[in-house]
Amino acid sequence: MRGPDPSYSVVVPGTGSLFKRLLLGRAMRSDKLGETLLPKRLALPIFASDALSSVAYAPDEILLMLGLAGGTFVATHSWQVTVAVVLVMVVVVASYRQNVHAYPSGGGDYEVATVNLGPRAGLTVASALLVDYVLTVAVSISSGVQNAATVLGFVRGHEVIVAVALIVFLTAMNLRGVRESGKAFAVPVYAFMLAIIGMGIYGFVQHFTGSLTPAESAGLTLKPEEGQGLTGLAAAFLLLRAFSSGCAALTGVEAISNGVPAFKKPKSDNAATTLLLMGTLSVLMLGSIITLSQWTGVKIADNPGAQLLRDGQPVGDSYVQHTAIGQLAESVFASFPVGVVFVSIVTGLILVLAANTAFNGFPVLGSILARDGYLPRQMHTRGDRLAFSNGILILAGAAIVLVIVFKAEVTALIQLYIVGVFVSFTTSQIGMVRHWTRNLRLERNAKERSRMQRSRVINAVGAAMSATVLIVVLLTKFQAGAKYAILAMVVLFALMLGIKKHYNRVRDELAIDWDVERPMLPSHVHAIVCISKVHKPTMRALAYARASRPSYLEAVTVDVDPDETQTLLDEWDKREIPVPLKVLSSPYRQITKPILDYVRSIRSGNPRDIVTVYLPEYVLGKWWEQVLHNQSALRLKARLLFTPGVMVVSVPWQLQSSEGAERDWIDEPPISGSVRGGAL
């Protein structure tokens, strides 16, 4: 083949591999998977950080929504909304304890829905959960950054950049492996539990001893927003909005049922215990924050500058509204400033680390979906550190896009939140009711039947309550932003169906019907060696082609420069090379088209013949060498691969610069770019 030396894309052997090892650590053998399994003390901070962190912003959302109707409305109804949220949480946790025992394989809600309600129901759940996991990362990180901005002035105005940097950090930690990320994040999660529960206990003691200091906003008056100080249906709708916002505290409950395989044995028992611990801690912390908020007079306004009044006048835009936890810390620890700082720091940390739950749930679910053919199969394989690396990277990328689009604003992102998780809750609980009903038909043991009936009642109550909350969420949040989350679920559902259809089509196309067809040998093999000059790569390619003993063998070159072509013909005759050389005319100096036309002409006359095209290539080792070559061989190879009945054989010749470079690819194969087609 005549013309400029072809080449592929640039690759720097070794550099990426070294950086990867420094960032992620050494690769782990597959038989070390057991060493990555989690005891309960690590599983709790990993899988429950999302649910536990929800108590950092769920109280604010409840108080903010109720505050639209004024301070009196908050005082009389905040405890009612909290009790309703706690009741839902208790029922959901009890229901999911049944799930982890019945389906311990890690499919969670997806598996429950697929087995009991059909593949479409399972795919609906999977779509909802995948969207919810992405939103978990975006909301948690954005919330953590906004909390940090109240303490760290340099963060204000740069929330998006800081949020993206934190997502990248969490991604790197999770790529190192589940167990390693659990060890790194366990201390902040436990510190948050200690801070909130400790603040609650100390605050209760102060209240009953009469020493509890009022909150900073206690002396302010919270007036209703225009049109919100209403009763009747308007008040009921506002209560429903507050309830749906407070139900954000339930996000993350499903993560444990999806992560059962990551627990140490006995997996189901450990997962169920962790669920119980998570639910108990969440209820205690949420209840204590709302109760203390009422006792200290905490006020949270949607528009604090206008809604909050001091001496009958708006406080103005200069007023800085702190979160409920921030105000409580200053109230409870009024005489202990270190306590205020400690609560602020661990709250910011837990909000950031809450995203870690999604970093463990999303890749596992993605792997299961990939195994079933609904997502690209690359998501089913584990990376060097035995984590599902591709799923982690996809989650991080999607969350970064959301953070950038919504400018890391929690108020905007929260409206998209929790729709998916309650779609999952409702569908899986209905599936569990069918699961127990089916098993009861087959079970004859009275004791076991009694246990199943009790479990069915729990799941039935969970299904009814989850469905009710889902309806409330859709009614109150659809126009506020939930419609975008639903749209994302629909798009993802259709995309996964399309991927499944593609894999099924490929499988059917590749399958052999042994009763109808038998693999047939080609009648002849016509071998072509593409060359540009006589040198070592050319001679190796010719030798290899001759050793394969094709039916017919010839060398082919493209006449781009008549003088060079004549020089090649003279050299060919001089060396008495025992292979005929054919010159293809190219008046427009094209290289790829003449060869393709010639190959097709051979195929058209003999459709049962196979044409094998040998491409001599040389291998380079330095990055700067890569840029000195063009892409003609790559284009030719790509076009030939789409030509029926054509086999493409690359014959490499390693140059001195490539010596030792193979050591850089011991752990993983090179991508296109390290091999050059410059010999052609």
FENCORFEN-V447557 format. One record per residue. RES is the residue in one small letter. PHI is phi in whole degrees, -180 to 180 (NA if undefined). NEAR is the number of other ideal C-beta (glycine too) atoms within 8 Angstrom. D_CENTER is the distance of its C-alpha to the mean C-alpha in whole Angstrom. Layout:
((RES	PHI	NEAR	D_CENTER) (RES	PHI	NEAR	D_CENTER))
//
This chain:
((m	NA	13	46) (r	-98	13	47) (g	115	9	46) (p	-59	6	43) (d	-63	12	42) (p	-75	16	38) (s	-159	13	35) (y	-109	12	31) (s	-74	8	29) (v	-79	7	29) (v	-136	11	27) (v	-106	7	28) (p	-60	11	29) (g	95	8	28) (t	-64	8	26) (g	-63	7	23) (s	-65	12	23) (l	-65	8	25) (f	-61	8	23) (k	-63	9	20) (r	-66	9	22) (l	-65	6	23) (l	-78	8	19) (l	-108	11	18) (g	95	8	21) (r	-69	5	23) (a	-66	6	21) (m	-111	11	22) (r	-69	5	24) (s	-62	7	22) (d	-75	5	25) (k	-94	9	24) (l	-59	8	21) (g	-61	6	23) (e	-73	7	23) (t	-91	12	20) (l	-67	10	20) (l	-106	13	21) (p	-75	7	24) (k	-61	11	24) (r	-67	6	24) (l	-94	12	21) (a	-65	18	19) (l	-61	12	20) (p	-67	13	19) (i	-75	18	15) (f	-91	15	15) (a	-105	18	17) (s	-61	16	17) (d	-66	16	15) (a	-64	16	18) (l	-68	17	20) (s	-71	15	19) (s	-60	15	20) (v	-70	13	24) (a	-81	12	23) (y	-125	14	23) (a	-61	15	24) (p	-60	14	27) (d	-61	10	27) (e	-66	13	26) (i	-64	16	29) (l	-65	15	32) (l	-66	12	31) (m	-66	11	31) (l	-67	15	34) (g	-66	16	35) (l	-62	11	36) (a	-101	12	39) (g	106	12	40) (g	-64	10	41) (t	-64	6	43) (f	-63	14	40) (v	-63	14	38) (a	-63	8	40) (t	-91	7	41) (h	-122	11	38) (s	-62	14	35) (w	-69	9	36) (q	-66	9	36) (v	-64	14	32) (t	-64	13	31) (v	-60	8	33) (a	-64	10	32) (v	-63	16	28) (v	-62	11	29) (l	-61	9	30) (v	-62	13	27) (m	-63	15	25) (v	-61	10	28) (v	-66	12	28) (v	-65	14	24) (v	-63	13	24) (a	-62	10	27) (s	-66	16	26) (y	-72	13	23) (r	-65	11	25) (q	-71	12	26) (n	-61	14	23) (v	-68	15	22) (h	-79	8	26) (a	-79	10	26) (y	-134	12	22) (p	-86	11	22) (s	-77	7	20) (g	103	12	16) (g	-73	11	16) (g	57	16	16) (d	-60	17	17) (y	-62	15	16) (e	-67	13	18) (v	-59	17	21) (a	-68	16	21) (t	-65	13	21) (v	-68	10	24) (n	-101	11	26) (l	-121	11	25) (g	109	7	24) (p	-59	6	22) (r	-65	6	21) (a	-65	12	21) (g	-63	14	18) (l	-69	13	16) (t	-63	13	17) (v	-63	16	15) (a	-62	13	12) (s	-61	14	12) (a	-63	15	13) (l	-68	18	10) (l	-62	13	7) (v	-64	13	9) (d	-66	16	10) (y	-64	13	7) (v	-63	14	6) (l	-66	14	10) (t	-59	16	10) (v	-64	16	9) (a	-63	13	11) (v	-68	12	14) (s	-63	16	14) (i	-64	18	15) (s	-63	16	17) (s	-64	12	19) (g	-62	15	19) (v	-67	15	20) (q	-65	11	23) (n	-65	15	24) (a	-65	11	25) (a	-65	11	26) (t	-73	9	29) (v	-105	7	30) (l	-104	7	29) (g	-61	5	31) (f	-70	5	30) (v	-76	11	26) (r	-61	8	28) (g	92	4	27) (h	-124	8	24) (e	-60	14	22) (v	-64	10	19) (i	-62	7	20) (v	-65	12	20) (a	-62	13	16) (v	-62	11	15) (a	-62	8	16) (l	-68	12	15) (i	-63	15	11) (v	-62	9	13) (f	-62	8	15) (l	-62	17	12) (t	-61	12	10) (a	-62	10	13) (m	-64	12	14) (n	-74	14	11) (l	-67	14	12) (r	-74	11	15) (g	126	13	15) (v	-62	12	14) (r	-66	11	18) (e	-66	11	18) (s	-66	16	16) (g	-64	13	17) (k	-64	8	21) (a	-69	7	20) (f	-100	14	19) (a	-65	12	21) (v	-61	6	24) (p	-61	12	23) (v	-67	15	22) (y	-65	9	25) (a	-65	11	27) (f	-65	14	25) (m	-58	11	27) (l	-61	9	30) (a	-65	12	30) (i	-72	14	30) (i	-67	12	32) (g	-63	8	34) (m	-63	16	35) (g	-64	13	35) (i	-63	8	38) (y	-65	10	39) (g	-66	16	39) (f	-63	11	41) (v	-61	8	43) (q	-63	12	44) (h	-62	10	44) (f	-77	6	47) (t	-100	6	49) (g	76	6	49) (s	-112	5	48) (l	-76	11	44) (t	-79	9	44) (p	-62	8	43) (a	-70	14	40) (e	-61	7	40) (s	-95	12	40) (a	-64	10	42) (g	-81	6	45) (l	-95	10	43) (t	-103	8	44) (l	-100	12	41) (k	-91	10	42) (p	-67	10	41) (e	-70	10	39) (e	-58	4	41) (g	84	5	41) (q	-104	11	39) (g	-79	9	42) (l	-120	8	43) (t	-122	4	43) (g	70	6	43) (l	-63	5	40) (a	-64	9	39) (a	-67	11	39) (a	-64	8	37) (f	-65	9	35) (l	-66	14	34) (l	-63	12	34) (l	-65	11	31) (r	-63	11	29) (a	-64	14	29) (f	-64	13	28) (s	-65	13	25) (s	-69	13	24) (g	-66	15	25) (c	-69	14	23) (a	-60	13	20) (a	-65	13	21) (l	-90	16	20) (t	-63	13	16) (g	100	17	15) (v	-61	16	17) (e	-73	15	16) (a	-62	15	13) (i	-67	16	16) (s	-67	15	17) (n	-82	15	14) (g	-110	17	14) (v	-55	16	18) (p	-61	9	18) (a	-81	14	17) (f	-83	14	20) (k	-72	7	24) (k	-72	6	26) (p	-73	5	27) (k	-60	11	24) (s	-63	10	24) (d	-64	7	27) (n	-66	14	25) (a	-66	16	22) (a	-65	11	25) (t	-66	9	26) (t	-64	15	23) (l	-60	15	22) (l	-63	10	26) (l	-61	11	26) (m	-62	17	23) (g	-62	13	25) (t	-62	8	28) (l	-65	12	27) (s	-63	14	25) (v	-63	11	28) (l	-62	10	30) (m	-71	14	29) (l	-63	16	28) (g	-61	10	32) (s	-67	14	33) (i	-68	15	32) (i	-66	13	33) (t	-63	10	36) (l	-65	17	37) (s	-63	15	36) (q	-67	11	39) (w	-66	9	41) (t	-95	15	40) (g	77	10	40) (v	-64	14	37) (k	-127	14	36) (i	-123	11	33) (a	-120	11	34) (d	-69	8	32) (n	-128	7	34) (p	-59	10	36) (g	-60	11	38) (a	-102	6	40) (q	-82	14	39) (l	-87	17	40) (l	-116	12	44) (r	-123	9	46) (d	58	4	50) (g	83	5	49) (q	-116	6	48) (p	-58	8	44) (v	-71	11	43) (g	86	6	41) (d	-71	4	38) (s	-73	6	39) (y	-71	9	38) (v	-101	5	35) (q	-89	8	33) (h	-88	8	32) (t	-68	12	29) (a	-60	12	31) (i	-65	12	30) (g	-62	13	31) (q	-67	15	34) (l	-66	16	35) (a	-61	13	34) (e	-68	12	37) (s	-77	15	39) (v	-69	14	39) (f	-103	14	39) (a	-60	7	42) (s	-101	3	44) (f	-141	7	41) (p	-57	6	39) (v	-60	7	37) (g	-63	11	36) (v	-64	11	35) (v	-64	8	33) (f	-62	10	31) (v	-63	15	30) (s	-63	12	29) (i	-66	8	27) (v	-69	13	25) (t	-67	15	24) (g	-61	12	22) (l	-66	12	21) (i	-67	16	19) (l	-66	15	18) (v	-72	13	16) (l	-74	15	15) (a	-58	16	14) (a	-63	15	11) (n	-64	15	11) (t	-59	16	11) (a	-66	16	7) (f	-66	16	6) (n	-98	16	9) (g	-79	15	8) (f	-60	15	5) (p	-63	16	6) (v	-66	15	9) (l	-63	15	9) (g	-60	15	8) (s	-63	12	10) (i	-67	12	13) (l	-65	13	12) (a	-66	14	13) (r	-60	7	16) (d	-86	7	17) (g	88	9	17) (y	-95	11	15) (l	-132	9	12) (p	-54	7	13) (r	-66	9	15) (q	-62	7	13) (m	-76	15	10) (h	-87	8	13) (t	-93	8	14) (r	-89	7	14) (g	-85	11	14) (d	-58	10	18) (r	-98	13	17) (l	64	11	16) (a	-101	13	12) (f	-81	14	10) (s	-61	12	9) (n	-64	13	8) (g	-64	13	5) (i	-62	15	5) (l	-68	10	6) (i	-65	11	5) (l	-59	15	2) (a	-61	14	6) (g	-62	8	8) (a	-65	9	7) (a	-65	15	8) (i	-62	10	11) (v	-60	8	12) (l	-63	12	13) (v	-60	16	14) (i	-69	9	17) (v	-64	6	18) (f	-95	11	18) (k	56	9	20) (a	57	13	18) (e	-96	8	20) (v	-64	11	20) (t	-58	6	22) (a	-78	9	21) (l	-71	14	17) (i	-64	12	19) (q	-70	10	20) (l	-86	10	17) (y	-82	13	16) (i	65	13	17) (v	-62	16	18) (g	-61	15	15) (v	-67	14	15) (f	-81	14	19) (v	-62	13	19) (s	-66	14	17) (f	-54	18	20) (t	-64	12	23) (t	-65	15	22) (s	-68	16	21) (q	-69	14	24) (i	-63	11	26) (g	-62	15	25) (m	-67	19	26) (v	-61	12	30) (r	-66	10	30) (h	-59	12	29) (w	-68	13	32) (t	-62	9	34) (r	-66	9	34) (n	-70	9	35) (l	-65	11	37) (r	-67	6	39) (l	-102	6	39) (e	-83	9	40) (r	-114	4	43) (n	-70	6	43) (a	-63	5	44) (k	-66	6	42) (e	-68	8	39) (r	-64	11	40) (s	-63	8	40) (r	-64	8	37) (m	-65	12	35) (q	-65	10	37) (r	-65	8	36) (s	-65	12	32) (r	-64	13	32) (v	-62	8	34) (i	-61	12	31) (n	-69	14	29) (a	-66	10	31) (v	-63	10	31) (g	-62	15	27) (a	-65	14	27) (a	-63	8	30) (m	-70	12	29) (s	-64	14	25) (a	-63	9	26) (t	-63	8	29) (v	-63	14	26) (l	-60	13	24) (i	-62	8	27) (v	-62	11	28) (v	-62	14	24) (l	-65	10	25) (l	-68	8	28) (t	-93	11	28) (k	-119	14	24) (f	-60	9	24) (q	-72	5	26) (a	-74	7	25) (g	150	10	21) (a	-62	13	20) (k	-62	8	21) (y	-71	8	18) (a	-66	15	16) (i	-65	10	18) (l	-61	8	18) (a	-62	9	14) (m	-64	14	14) (v	-63	9	17) (v	-63	8	16) (l	-65	11	13) (f	-59	11	16) (a	-66	8	18) (l	-64	8	16) (m	-68	14	15) (l	-63	10	19) (g	-64	8	19) (i	-63	12	17) (k	-62	11	19) (k	-63	8	22) (h	-62	8	22) (y	-62	10	22) (n	-65	9	24) (r	-66	8	27) (v	-64	8	26) (r	-61	8	27) (d	-66	7	30) (e	-69	6	31) (l	-89	6	31) (a	-68	6	33) (i	-102	6	36) (d	-89	6	39) (w	-66	6	41) (d	-80	3	44) (v	-109	4	44) (e	-128	6	43) (r	-126	4	44) (p	-57	5	42) (m	-112	5	45) (l	-74	4	46) (p	-66	8	46) (s	-69	6	50) (h	-146	10	50) (v	-116	12	47) (h	-102	13	48) (a	-99	13	47) (i	-127	14	46) (v	-108	15	46) (c	-85	15	45) (i	-135	15	47) (s	-128	12	48) (k	-159	8	50) (v	-94	10	52) (h	-154	7	50) (k	-60	6	49) (p	-59	12	45) (t	-63	14	47) (m	-65	9	50) (r	-65	11	47) (a	-62	15	45) (l	-64	12	49) (a	-63	8	49) (y	-66	11	46) (a	-64	15	47) (r	-66	9	50) (a	-67	6	49) (s	-79	9	47) (r	54	4	50) (p	-73	10	49) (s	-66	6	52) (y	-147	8	52) (l	-133	8	51) (e	-150	11	52) (a	-99	14	50) (v	-132	14	49) (t	-133	15	49) (v	-106	14	49) (d	-83	11	52) (v	-97	10	50) (d	-124	7	53) (p	-56	6	57) (d	-65	6	58) (e	-67	10	55) (t	-64	13	55) (q	-64	8	59) (t	-60	8	58) (l	-64	15	56) (l	-64	10	58) (d	-64	8	61) (e	-64	10	59) (w	-62	11	58) (d	-68	7	61) (k	-63	6	62) (r	-84	7	60) (e	52	5	61) (i	-71	9	58) (p	-80	3	58) (v	-134	11	55) (p	-64	5	56) (l	-112	13	55) (k	-110	9	54) (v	-102	9	54) (l	-99	11	51) (s	-72	6	53) (s	-146	13	50) (p	-63	4	52) (y	-103	4	49) (r	62	7	48) (q	-84	8	45) (i	-110	15	44) (t	-69	10	41) (k	-61	8	43) (p	-60	12	46) (i	-68	16	44) (l	-61	12	42) (d	-62	8	45) (y	-67	12	47) (v	-63	14	45) (r	-66	9	45) (s	-66	8	49) (i	-65	11	49) (r	-67	14	46) (s	-65	7	48) (g	-81	5	51) (n	-140	10	50) (p	-62	6	47) (r	-89	7	47) (d	-82	14	47) (i	-107	10	44) (v	-106	14	44) (t	-108	15	42) (v	-106	13	42) (y	-97	13	42) (l	-115	15	40) (p	-68	15	42) (e	-135	16	39) (y	-119	13	39) (v	-107	13	37) (l	-107	12	36) (g	-115	12	35) (k	-106	7	35) (w	-64	9	33) (w	-71	6	35) (e	-71	10	37) (q	-65	15	34) (v	-77	7	35) (l	-89	6	38) (h	-130	12	38) (n	-94	7	37) (q	-112	8	35) (s	-66	15	37) (a	-66	15	37) (l	-64	13	33) (r	-64	10	34) (l	-63	16	37) (k	-61	12	34) (a	-62	8	32) (r	-68	10	35) (l	-65	12	36) (l	-64	8	33) (f	-93	5	33) (t	-98	11	37) (p	-60	4	38) (g	75	8	40) (v	-118	13	39) (m	-107	7	38) (v	-113	10	37) (v	-120	10	38) (s	-91	8	37) (v	-115	12	40) (p	-81	8	39) (w	-129	12	41) (q	-83	7	40) (l	-80	9	41) (q	-60	4	42) (s	-65	9	40) (s	-90	12	37) (e	-63	7	39) (g	88	6	37) (a	-67	13	33) (e	-65	7	33) (r	-66	6	32) (d	-74	8	29) (w	-112	12	27) (i	-64	5	28) (d	-82	6	25) (e	-153	5	23) (p	-74	4	25) (p	-71	10	26) (i	-89	7	24) (s	-58	9	27) (g	143	10	29) (s	-80	14	30) (v	-107	12	33) (r	-111	15	35) (g	-99	16	38) (g	-68	12	40) (a	-75	14	43) (l	-89	14	43))
//
